[in-house]
Amino acid sequence: MATRAPKVTRVSATEAKTHFGELIRRVKVGKEYIIVERDGLPVLGILDADELEDYLDLHDESLKAQIRQGYREYQAGKTRSVEKVLAEVRTTTKRPK
């Protein structure tokens, strides 16, 4: 199934100020991106917070390094199945009585 491109809408800063609640709804519910313009020039974008966090993660060098290290370990066979990890956690975690 193909993913459809998100809708991008341009609004003036005045319109954004007047209809901010509606813009938030459109971003959250409608998965829309809003570009706010001042004097016809784009000055900011409004997008869903989860997408912003994903974007920031993509640019986090320490996170990229962790992913590369994890992939190298995976390629070297230094992995355990989820079943083994869960069994280990269950044996080391004591339940309160």
Buried (B, 14 or more C-beta within 10 A) or exposed (E): EEEEEBEEBEBEEEBBEEBEEEBEEBBEEEEBBBBBBEEEEEEEEBBBEEEEEEEEEEEEEEEEEEEEEEEEEEEEEEEEEEEEEEEEEEEEEEEEE
